Amino acid sequence: MKYVATVNDESRVVDVTGGDGRYRIGIGDEVWDVDARVTAPGVYSLLIDGASYTAGVVERDGACVVEVGGEWYDITVEDQTRHVLRTRGEVGSGTRSRTLMAPLPGKISRVAVRPGDTVQAGDTLLVIEAMKMENEFKATGAGTVAEVRVAPGQAVNAGDILIVMA
Amino acid sequence: MKIKKLLVANRGEIAVRVLRACREMGIATVAVYSEADREAPHVQMADEAYALGAAPATESYLVVDRLVQTARRAGADAVHPGYGFLSENPAFAESCTAAGLTFVGPPAAAMRRMGSKTAARALARELGVAMVPGTLEAVASDADAARAAREIGYPVMLKAAMGGGGKGMRLVRRAEDLPEALRAARAEAAAAFGDAAVYLERAIAEPRHIEIQVLADAHGEVIHLGERECSIQRRHQKLVEECPSPFVDAALRARMGEAACRLARAAGYVNAGTVEFLVDADRNFYFLEMNTRLQVEHPVTEMVTGVDLVREQLRIAGGEKLALAQADVAWRGWAIECRVNAEDPFAGWLPSPGTITALHVPGGPWVRDDSGVYEGYTVPRFYDTLMSKLIVWGADREAACERMARALAEYRVVGVRTTIPALARIVGHPDFRAGRLSTAFLERVLPELRANDGRFASVAIIAAALAAHERVRQATAPTDSTAVGAWRAAGITGWRRP
């Protein structure tokens, strides 16, 4: 079964064969024999060439967060057919709307910008109060604010679009 | 006077801690829970548990009347407030006492004396204990604050007058940043302590945060149990603490301990409390504030002194004399504590509530995990991010560091992001190992802390691919009944009390 794994915007073809705990896995040109067991929900004990690794995998909305050896990796895995179909029709990178989405549920504490404002990287856009802490969200690049979809005091959910940049 | 039944007016790991001490002393226990905490471990651990109200703390854990009524109805004769919430609220202490409940903590008057940070500073000044230069009262207006800041000199630190735990604190380097910092500090203070009052202090360059644990009984005896160094902080909240401090020698410990006891005595303090100081590079110490409650990091003192602080709290509240005299206090070995918070250290410490799908807690010699979670538990988003505290003891500081590094490597949490990877890097950092600590440590070291250096990328891809492969396989396989499914099919839905 062929998949495409994307880490840090780099995609690689991953070929998985086998089952019942014993797999042969090809990543690009390299091949590994892997003995894999799921020892707890989301926990994989992997024996690869005698080395023992334990990886924690959490999947959310198609993306994976893998913790192994005290390191964190954000990985997206799709089966190869779907990846090809999805990326074939993609328009070349031109100007895209940049949106600020709420990464967690909370309450808007303060909105620092209005539509039409120009901002530089590092400027505060808004502040969300969550888990008893005030979290500031800053512009990652220069730009103009196109839309502000929230107001102070408003409760937001993870994924809600808060600000749209031009 | 001895306590027979106690209500814990708190939640999370500290509620579990208090319940454990009660169980060891034969005290019956009562837990309270908000709607979001029905499945919390403290509810499961207590003998009795009662609903408090809706999830937000203002509708549950902070509602004085409901807590007092619940304690009375359950027939409790004492209340332990934990830390945070109402633990430093004199009105709560008074309501308990008025209702005939023993409050496990200081008298309301002492709480008032020291709980207002500005009043405490006034007392320190009276006693000749050195302080960080700053305002003696909360600032009345933005203009007031600006004037005070100009006099004190930038950089200044804004702090909540009724605060603690790092909330409502802001470092301000320039006058232009003051208005926004005031707004944010006031908002945080109001949300955390119900009081937006803020005061100013000069910000000392790279100080060490060193605090003294005091214990006082109702018979006039006050002792100190030495210091804890808590310099590793992010957003002014402690992350790693240790006992003793690598910077404190016996002479400094004696001087700081004496000053702390003098303050506690003057305030009429009873029970456990902590006096916080800033220590500069020349070993001058400056009084910061006194926390009129048990601290989060109390375990490191316990591991090194052999004193069970919660047990002592309960004994003192029950009218007993202190179990030891100052001369009996001894410090053996070294303890380090790391706070495991549900936060993403590589995304600005963004809170990460969610379900813990897998949890593996380290064990082995002298490893202690004070937890408020369990595998399968959903960390709610209404309270703070602390999941558990990992504490280790070693014969010396080096042994404690090695043990903590080992324990962190064993610790596995799947489902929520935690501070564990950052803690591992902090404890392994050469400056940490050398004891070169200050409150600027984390800010300095943070840019070096990266989520990964790519060493395990291939292994991570293998794991992710297998997870996807497993999903595909399960989606196409015939459904098999899991253990839970079989249980439900048999019609077993649980039991009710008659």
Interface residues (C-beta under 8 A of the other chain):
Chain A: M1 Y3 A5 V7 R12 V14 V16 G19 Y23 I25 I27 E30 W32 V34 A36 V38 A40 P41 G42 V43 Y44 L46 I48 Y53 T54 A55 G56 V57 V58 E59 C64 V65 V66 E67 V68 G69 G70 E71 W72 Y73 I75 V77 E78 D79 P103 L104 P105 G106 S109 R110 T124 V127 E129 A130 M131 K132 M133 E134 N135
Chain B: K167 E180 R183 A184 A187 E188 A191 A192 R235 A342 F346 A347 G348 L350 P351 S352 P353 T357 A358 H360 E375 R381 F382 Y383 D384 T385 L408 A409 R412 V413 V414 G415 R417 I420 P421 A424 A451 N452 D453 R455 F456 A457 S458 V459 A460 I461 I462 A463 A464 A465 L466 A467 A468 H469 E470 R471 V472 R473
